[in-house]
Amino acid sequence: MFGINRRLVAVIFGVLALAFIVGSVLLFTPQGQQQVQGRTEFTVNGVRVSETDVARGQQQDQILSTNPTGLLLNLAKTNFGERQVILTAVRNDTSRIRVSGAELRKQLDEIKQQYQLTDEEAYTRFLSQVGYTDSQLRDELRDQIRINKKLEELQGGVKPTEEEIKLHFELNKANYKQEERVQARQIVVDDKATADKLAAEIKGGADFAEVAKKNSKLNAEQGGALGEVKDGQPGPVTRVVFPNAVADAVFKLSDGSVTDPIEAGGRFYIVRVEKKLSAGDAALEDPDIRKRVEEDVKRIKGQGAVEAYVDRIRNNAKVEFPADSQFKFENPVVAKVGDTEIKLGELTSAVFANQQLPQLLQQGLGELAVQFFMPQTMEQLLTREAIHQAALKMGQPFFGSKTDIANQAQQWQTRNITVTDAEVRAYYDKNLAQFTIPASAKVQGISFTKENKAKADAFRAAALKGGDLQALAKAQGGTVQDYGVVNPNALPPVLNKLVFLTSTQFPKSSLGEITEVVKLDDGSFQVLTINERKSEKLRPFAEVREQAREAELNTKRQAEAAKWSEKVRKEAKIENKLDAVLKQLTPKEEPKKEEGQPATGGTATPATPATPATP
């Protein structure tokens, strides 16, 4: 299914964080200088975007701040320019939204707290450093509050229809499936002796809730009750509420049963199961399930409302460049699906949002990376648009953003796919690693410098007799590092070999297994204590049958969705102009100068793209 979403919407939300404006100013404005707006670089519906606005934004932009050249520069200018166009147009559109003095003071107080501006003198000094007056900063904050209000209004104003609710539930029924649950109370204490004493009291007839109130380190005030407590009674909870070892014991119990004390994470748990609730398919008639579905539909519709708003704002924006502008950018059409155009700004916003790009930029591979990602992303946008157009003809109440609608159409096409018991078993057999609980152990390391091998030996000898770990380590000049509960390959190679690749166990004391003294790569020495050692365990098929069924079903659905998507693409009228656009935006290299002519020095100067009247 589609993972790509409308990046412009994400950009808008990112830009509109209220703390962003101050961070932006701090990055750009030289200390002690007032803002100088400079020339107008371009206008959006008559509202100017100044030289200062552009320069400040460039300092924030992950591409432009690296001073790119060539094609990458022109693509980055389009990406940045389009973002500025949308932001300016949205600010203008929301300019009449009322902002109260209390709302403004709240945001200003948050900024003062964030930057530790504890008095008026510190605030005044701060304003001087960032080059803002108090009035200018308040104006910026008003804009941000207005835009946030608009977005909240768009999202909050949508109302799910009954058809949308039923469709979403039908397509995502597995997400609402009821897991096995229990209504339970627990007692949690720090030592085994106390746990054994309390367990004996409960077996002797003591009231579990009263014992929990008097002794438990967790949930004591509610008698150990877990979940959403109503009238003192525990609510249903799933396995994730308990540590794994506790959950394994709890979910084997019947109603009214109590576990023996179970150690987990350095504490001891006693759990009483008051009622066990079986797993089962969700029903839309269940009020809790219906509420969850309605909330999810509203959230998805809200995303679609914001996307539609951003599209409308951008499509109606008139962008003009003065003759003396030094920051001009193009936003040509890079593809068409039917009559729908995909412009360069939409493509660059998706490409530049790639998580890998910043790292590649640091390695000097920015332009190569962008040229590699662009065709891939273009194909995703083309497929999404083709499916979106097909979805609108299917007569179903699909809703949300284009990505949401495309995903729903794919889910609709594959809704009737099923799997057999044989296919589920085959999936399990082929993917045993997926159902294997890795080996684990609780490990602490006691380190000694390279000069202190003898002290490491002395510590080990003392540790084998038991005692207080910290005191024993301190006596020999060692330091204790708690690695916690680890799995294979989480430790350095030498230590990983000791814990997980050594077949025999080490001598034990009250501190656990005590390893031999090992020399690390840096020449220092370390001794490990190992506790709670657990071997790798393959979960039996009967235990994970439903998990394997869902995985195999998803695999088959994804394969079928891919086939259907390819069919839709072949039937769509697609025109991909990306190569031609990139060629047009790639600056021509300057011809080499003949001997005797003055050298220009440096690399080729990027060509300034032609100035469109309305990008």
N, C-alpha and C positions, 0 to 999 in steps of 0.2 A: 504494500500500500504506500501511498505518497507520504514522504517525510518533509518535503519542501513546503514551506508556507509563504505567505505574502510578506516579504522582508520589509517592505515599506512600512507596514503596520508595526512590525517589531522595532524598526528604527525610530518611528514616532514615539512609541512608548519609552524607548531608551533615552531619547533626547529630553523627554518631558519630566524626568525625575527632578524634583525641586532642588536638590542639592547640586545638580549638574551645572546650573548657571554659574554658581560661585566657583566651582572647580575650573570651568571654562575660562572665567576671567582671570583666575590666579595663574593659569598656564600661559596666558597670552600677555597680559598687561605688565609692562615694566614697572618696577616699584617706584612709587612716588609720582607717576605721571597720570594725568587725566586723559579720558578717552578723546581721541581725535577721529571723527568719523571718516574723514577723507572723501575721495571721490565716490560717486555711485557706480558700482560694478554692474548691477542690473536691477530692474524693477519687476515686482510681481503684483499685478493688478494695480499698478501705480505706486506701490509701496517700495521704497528704496532698500536695497541690500548694499551696505557701504563697504568700502575698502577695509575698514576695521572689522566689520562683521565677518568678512571672508577670511581675513588674516587670523582672527581668533579661531574660527572654525577649522582652518587648515592645521593649526597647532593640535587640535583634538583628533583630526582625522588620521586613522591608522596607516593610510597609504600616503596621503599628501605630506604628512609630517616627516616622512622618510626622504623627501626631495626626489621623487621618481623622475624619470625622463622617458622620452619616446612614447610608445603606445600606452604603457602603463600610466603615464601622466595624464594623457587624454581621457582614458577610461576612469581614472580616479577623479578627474575634474567633473565628468558627467555624473558620477555617483554622488559626489559632494554637492554639486550644483542642484541636482534634482531633490536632494534632501532639504537643501535650503529653500528651494521653491515651495515645497510642501509645507515646511515649518512656517514660512512667512505667510503663506496663504491661509493656513489654519489660524495663526495668530490674528490675522485680519478678520477672518470669519467669526472668531469668538470675541472680538473686541468689545461687544456690547453686553457680555455676560457680567453680572454684578459680582463684585468681590467685597465682602464686608471688612471693616477694620479689624474685627476679631480674627478672621481667617488670615489676613495679612500678617498680623502680629504673631500668630501661632507659627507660621512658616519662618518668619524672621527670627523668632526666639529659638527655633530648632537650628537655624544656621549659627546663631550666636553660641549655642550650646556645643554644636559640632566643632566650631573653631575656638572654643574656650574664650569667648569674648565676654568676660565676666563683668566689665564695667564700661561706662561710656567712653572713657579714654582709649581702652583697647579696641572698641568698635570703631572709633574715629580713625585710629591708626591703621586698622584693617582696611577701611574704605580707602584711605590714602594709598596703601600698598597696592590694592587691586585697581586703582584708578577710577573708582565709582564714587558718586555722591550718594547720600542716603536716598534721595529722591529717585535716582536712576536705578538703584538696586530694588527699591520698592516697585518701580514700574515693571522691571523684569519679572519679579515674583508674581505680580498681578497677572501678567501674561501666562505664566506657567500654571497658576491656579485656574484661570479661565479655561485653558485647554484641557486640563485634567477634569474639570467639571463637565466639559463637552463630551469627553470620552466616557465618563461615568454615566452621563445622560443617555448616550447612545446604547451602552451596554445594558443599563437598567431599564430602558424603555421597551425592550423586546418582550413579547409574550408568546410562550410556546403554545402551539395549537395541539389539539388532541391527536391529529394525524401525525404530527412531528414526534410527539411523545411515543406513540405506538411504533412508528418506524424506527426510531432510535433504539427502543427497547428490543425490538425484533432483531435488529442488526448487531446488537451488542449484548445479547442475553447472557453470554458467558461472563461478562464483567460484573454482573449483578448476582451471579450464582452464590447461594449461601454456603459458606464453608462450615465445617463441623465446629460447633461452639459449645461453651460450657458457661453456666452461671456458677460462680465459685467465690470462695473467700480464701485468703492466704495469711499466713503468719511468716514474717521474715525476720530472722535474728542473725547476729554476727558470729556466734560460736556454736559448736556442736553440742556442748554440754547443756546449754540453755535450750537448744532445739529438742534434745532427747527428753529433758525434763517436761517441757510443754507438751510434747507428743504423748507422754505418759499421762499427763493430766487429762488430755482430751480423750484418750482411750478409757480413762477412768470415769468418764461421764461429764467432764467440765464443758460448759457452753463455748463453742468455738469462737463465736463473735466476741464474747467477753474476754476470753484469753487473748484474742487479737488486739482488742482495745488497750489492754494493759501492757502488752509486750512487743507487738509488731513494730518494726522499724518503718514499714510502709503501710499505708491505708488504715492505720490504727483508728483514726477518728470515725471511720465508718465500719468498724468491726471487721476489718480485713476485706470488705466487699469490693469486688472488681467491676469494671465496666461502668455504664451510666446508671448510677445508683438512684433508685426511686423508692421513697418510703423505707429507706434502710436496706432494701433488697438489691443484690447484685444484678447487673445487666449482662447480656450475652457478650462473651469475648472469644477471640480466636487464639490459635497457638502463639501468635507473635507477641502476645502479652507476657508470656513466660519465657525464661531462658530455655534453651533446647532440651536440656536434661529434665527440667521440671515439666515441660510440655509433654515429653514422651511418656512420663508417668501419669500425668493428669488425664490425658485423653484415652487412657486404658481403663479408667475407673468408671464405675456405675454411679447412679444417683445416691447421694448420702455417704459416699466413701471418702476416706481421708488418706493422703499419702504418708509414708514415713518421711522423716527429715531427708531432704535432698540438697546436696552441696552444689552451688553454681555461682561462679564469679566471686568466690570468697565469702558468700553468705549461705544461710541454710533456710530452706523453704518447707513449709508444711501447708498443704492445700486441701481444702474440703470442696468436693464437687456437689453442689446442691441440685443441679439439674443439667443433664446432657442433652444437647440439641443436635440432631442429625444434619448432615449436609443435604442440600437439595437444590433443585432448580428454583430460580426466583420467579415470583408472580407479580405482574404489574398491579394486581389488586391489593398487594401488601402495601399499606400506607408508607412505610419506611422506604421500600423500594421505589414506589412512585415518586416520592419526594426527591430521592437521589437522581432519578431519571429526569425529572423536571429541571432540577438545578443544572444538570449536564447539558440539556437542550438549550436552556437559557444562556449558558456560558458560550456555547458554540454559535448560537444566533447572534450573541453580542459581538463575537469576533467578526462575523459576517457584516454586521452593521457598521463596525469601525472601518473595515476594508472598503465597503461601498462608499462611506463618507470620504475616505482618503482619495479614492478613485474620482469621485465627483469633484472634490476640491482641486485635484491636479488637472483634470480635464478642462475645467473652467478657468484655470490660471493663465493669464496673459503675461508672458515673459518678454521683456525688451532690454536690449543692451545699448547704452549710450556709445557714441563714436569713440570716446576715449577709454572705454572699459579695458582693463588688463586681465579680466577673468571671464573668458567666454568659453562656453561648452556647447556641445551638440547632444541631442537626444533623438537620433534617427530611429526609424523602424527597423528592427533586426529580423522580424519574422511576422508571418500572418497565418492564422488558422481560420479559414473561411473569410469572413469580413472583419475578424478581430485582430487588431495589431498588438504586437509585443514590442515595446520600445527598449532601447539600450539601457535606460535607467533602471527598469525593472530587472533586467538581467544582471547588471553590475551590482545592484543591491543584494541580490541573492549570492553572487559569487564572492563579494567582499565580506559577506557574513560567514564564510567558511572558517571553521575553527583552526584549520591548519595554516591559514594564510599568514598570520603575524610571525610565526616561527620561520616560514619560508622567506618572508621579507627580510628578517634579520640575517639570513644566510645569503642574501643577495640574489635570491631566486624568484623574486616577486613577479616579474613580467612572465617568466616561463610558467610559473604556477597559475597565474591568471589565464594565460592562453590555454593551459591544460584543462582548467576547471570550466572555462566558458562553454566549450562545445557540450560537455556533459550536462551542465545546468540548462543550456538551451534545449537539449533534448527532453529534459524533465518538464520544462515549461511548456513545450509543444505538446507533449503527451497529456499533461494536466489540462491544457486548454481544449484539446480534442475531446477528452473524456467529459469535461465540464459541459461542452456544447451537446454531446450525446446525452448527458444526464438530463438536461433541460427538456429533452424530447421523450423521456421515458415515462412521463405522467406520474411520477412519485414525488411526495412532498420533501425532497431533499432541501437542506438548509445550511446556512453558515457561509464561510468563505469559499472561494473556488477550490481550495485544497480539500476542505471538508466535504463539499459536494462531490468532488471527484472520488474521494475515498468511499463515500456512501454509495455511489453508483457501482464501484467495484464490489463492495460488500453485498449489494443487492443482486448482482449478477452471480455471485458465488454462494448465496444463502442456502441453497438446497443441497450442497455437497455434503456427503457423509463419509464416514470411515467404518470399516469392518473391524471386528475383534482381531482378525489375523493381521491386518495392517497396523493396528495399535501395538500388537506384540512384536511385529517386525521392527517398528520404530524403536521400541525399547531395546531390542537386541542390538540394533545398529548404533545406538547412542548411549551406551552404558555409562560413559563418563558424565553425561548430563544428570544421571541419577545416582551418582556416587558421592557420598559424604567424605571429603578428604580427611586424611589423618590430621590430628591436632595435638597440641600440648601447651601447657602453661609454662613459660620459660623465663627465668631471670638469669642475668649474666653478671658475674663479679669480675671486674677488670683490674689488671695490675700493669704498671709500666714495664717497659722492656728490661729495666734493671732489676726488677723485683720477682724473678722466677721463684726464688726461695720462699718469698712471702706468699706467693700463690700456692705453693705446695703446703705451706703451713696452714693457710686458710682451708684448703681442701681437707686436710687431716682433722682440723677442728670441726668443720661442717659435717663430717661423717659421724661425729658424736652428737650432733643436734645442737639446738640453742637458738638464739636470736640472730637472724641473718645479718641485719644491719650492724649489730654490735661486733659480730665475728669479722665482718668485712672491714670495719673501721679499725679494729685492733691490728690488722695487717696492712693497713694503708690502701685497701681496695675500695672501689666504688661499685654500687649496685645499680644495674639497669634492668628495669622491668620491661620485657618484650611483650608481655601479655600472652593471650592465647593465639598461637601462630599455626599456620598450615605449611606444608612443604614449599620450599623456595622463597619463603618470606624472610628468612634469616640470611646473613652472609654465608657464602659457600662452605667454609670450614664448620661453622656452627650448624648449618642445615644438615651436613653429613653426620655430625654427632647425634642430632636429635632424631632425624628421619631415615638415615641410610645406614645406621649401625644396628645390626640384628639383635645384639644382646643388650639387656638393660644394665644400667650402672648401679653401683652399691647405693642403698637407701639409708636415709636417716629421717628424723622428724621433719627435715626441710625438704624431703623429696629425694629423687635420684640425684646423685652428685657425680658429675662427669670428671674425667681426668683433666689435668691442666693442658690447655691447647695454646699454641702460638699462632697469633693472627698475622695477616699479611704485613702489617706495619711494625711487627716485632714485639708488640705487647702480648700479654698473656690473659687468659680468661678461663673461668670455671663456670659451668652452668648448673643451675638447679632445675629439675624437670618434674612437673606435677600434672595431674589430670591427663595423662597420655592416652590417646584414643587412636585405634587403628583405622585405616581406610575401610569404609563400609558401603557396599552396594545395597541400595534400598530395594527390597523385593518388588517384583512386578505388581503384585496385588496391592501394595501400599501406594504406588504411583500410577496406577492404571489410568485414572482420570487426567492426570498431568500429561501422560504420554498421549492420551486421546486428543487433548486440546492441541498439543504440539503437532501431531500428525495431521489433524484437521486444518490447522493454520498453514502447514506446508502445502497441502493440496489446494487450499483456497488461494494462496499466493501464486501458485503455478497457473491456476485457471484464470486468475485476475490478470496475470501477465499476458496470457494468450488473448484474452478479450481486449485488453488495452492495445495490443499490437494490431488486432483486427480493426478497432476504432480508428487508429492512426492511419491505416492503409486506406480507409474509406473517407478520411477527412482531406480537405483541400489545404495542404500545407506548403507554405513558401518560406524557405529559410535563407535569409540574406546575410547571415552573420559573417561569413568569410569576406564578402564584399565590403561590409561596413568596417571590419577590422583593417582591411587593406587600405581603405580610405583614411582611417584615423592613424595609420602608422606613418610617422614623419619620414620624408625622403632624406636620405643621407646627402650631405653637401658634397659636391664634386671636389676631388683633390685639386689643390692649387698647383699651378705650374711653377717650375723653379723660378725664383726671383720675385714671385708675388708674396705679399704679406700673409703670414699664417694666421688663421682664425683662432687656433688653440682650442683645447677642450673637445668635447664630443659634439655630435650633430645637434643643432638647436631644434627642439620639437616645433613642427609647423603649427601655427595657430589655425584651428578649424574655422571654416566659414561660419559666419554669424547668422543663425536663423532668426527670423523675426519673432517666431513663437515656437520654442522647442516643444 
